[in-house]
Structures are given as structure tokens and as C-alpha cells.
């Protein structure tokens, strides 16, 4: 295959990661067994950290950024994949230790690929991306635990206007749960109500240090913030409830006590999307295919050219984006 294409490459400059566009050829890509022509990627918080240089996401350089991709297999040395297969890849170290999705082409290990459900187009798959897939993992984790029941109690979603939060609200409301959204941006209330939120909590009230045990309110929660917010959510969760934690936008610390766990039986369910087993990935995407309203998905999505990645990365790290941002790698 001849020709060149643009990619967002992270290099080390003076010992620090620095991202920039570079012209590549297919022969520059890693020698993995499956070559995919990428149609779309997406923008997650981790991508924002990687491209802006505000977080050390890339653990080796050089590599192509982007933790998600959706596209078509064009070459394969693996018996499990053939040209024309529609695939999606989330995580597996892309943009951290492996070359990622901000590129027109990528060579990938066959075990990283998952067949894209027929229910979704490539653009819709990346409107979901790691953020939406993580939200589905969280909802599935809460339901497996048995802490939440449709129509009973309140389920809290923190970081509500972000990618994980937006999809979590849509999925939970579609499955009959009463969803409360935590956000610091009142201007997003109409948007979040459109996704299915029925009540709102100012994120500032969860960001202040609170007691080890507080008034019980939540039957369950999806938290992408961490730190003091997660500590307060745990302290406010009902007896026998559970919190699915998947992010650290507010910090990696957890200034909490064991009191909610040993006196109220509250469970903290850690949710990892990067190395999740394929069975959990397939179940999450099936949940999305069955319950994610396509009109709501469209309402939370914007499509931007890859050329705007530097400014988009700054915006998502600053908390200035809303919902999901799809990256068109052809522009």
C-alpha cells in the first residue's frame, strides 16, 4: 500500500511529551497482524491530557495518540479477521504503550479488535467511544451487584455533562432508573434533562469535605470524578448500595473512611475499561446496542476534524466540552 497520511504523534522533547502532526506511511506503523483503515476516532479526557501535554499518558515515544478507533480491516495475517470486517478498538494501551487511533491507518494485534455491532455506524461507535463504553461497564456493574432497581431510589451520575456521564444518564434513564445529575454548569441542565436526568446536584456541594457518614440518598452512583467527590458520594449512599468508580477528573486521591463500607455495607466497584476482558466489552456494547437511544446519542455528539485536536484537547481538560466529540481522521 502506497501513499502518505497525517497522524497525531507524541514525541519526547526535553524529557516531556509533546504532540504534533506528522506525515507517515503504512510502513512506519508497528508490525502487528491486522491493518485497519480508520474511519473515525474520538476525544476522551485521557486523550486531552495526552495531546495537550498536561498529563503523562504516553509511557513510551514516539507513538500515535488516540485511545479509540473504528474502521475496516484492509489486511490481516490473523485467521480471526478478514478484509472488510468492521471493527472497534477501545483501550488496550493505545496512546499509552501502543500506537493509537489519531491516524488514517493503524496496525493492531488481533486480540484487541472487537466486531462492531451492526446496530452502529462508525461515527456512532466513536460517539460512544471509551467514555460511552465505560459508562455501559459501570451500569452493568451496578446491575450485577444488585444495588439498583428501576423506579426505586435515586442513581447519581457525577461529571454528568462529560462523555461518561452523558451516556450513563441516557442508559440509566432508558432502563427505568431515576437519575440525578451532578454538574457545576447550570447551562447544561436542559441538555442533561433531555438525556433523562430528573434532578440536579451542584458539583460544588460534593467537592467540599464532608462527614464520614452523611444522610443517605443514593441507591447507586456512577462516578468519574474521584477524590473528595467520590468520598462524599460513598458517605451518602444508601445501606447496601454501590458506587461504580471509573475516573479521576477531580484527583486520584480518596480522602474517605471505611465507615460507609462497614456500617452501611456500601460497595465501591472499580471499573476498568483499558484491559477489561472481551466478555465484559461485548456485554457493554450489547447494553449500548439495546438501550442507548440514537436520538439522544446524536444530541450529545459533535464531529470535529483531526486538525482541531490541539484546541479540542485543551478544551476537554479545562472542562469546556459537552457530551461526546467524534474525530474525523480524514480531515
Secondary structure, DSSP 8 states (H G I E B T S, - for coil): ---EEEEEEEEEETTEEEEEEEEEEGGGS---SEEEEEEEEEE-HHHHHHHHTSS---SSSSEE--SEEEEEEEEESSTT--TT-EEEEE-TTBTTTB--SSBSEEEE-GGG-EE--TT--HHHHHHHHHHHHHHHHHHHHHHHHT--BTTBSEEEESSTTSHHHHHHHHHHHHTT-EEEEEES-GGGHHHHHHHT--EEEEHHHHHS---SS----EEEEEESSBHHHHHHHHHTEEEEEEEEE---TTBS-----SHHHHHS--EEEE---SS--HHHHHHHHHHHHHH--HHHHHHTEEEEEGGGHHHHHHHHHTT---SEEEEETT-
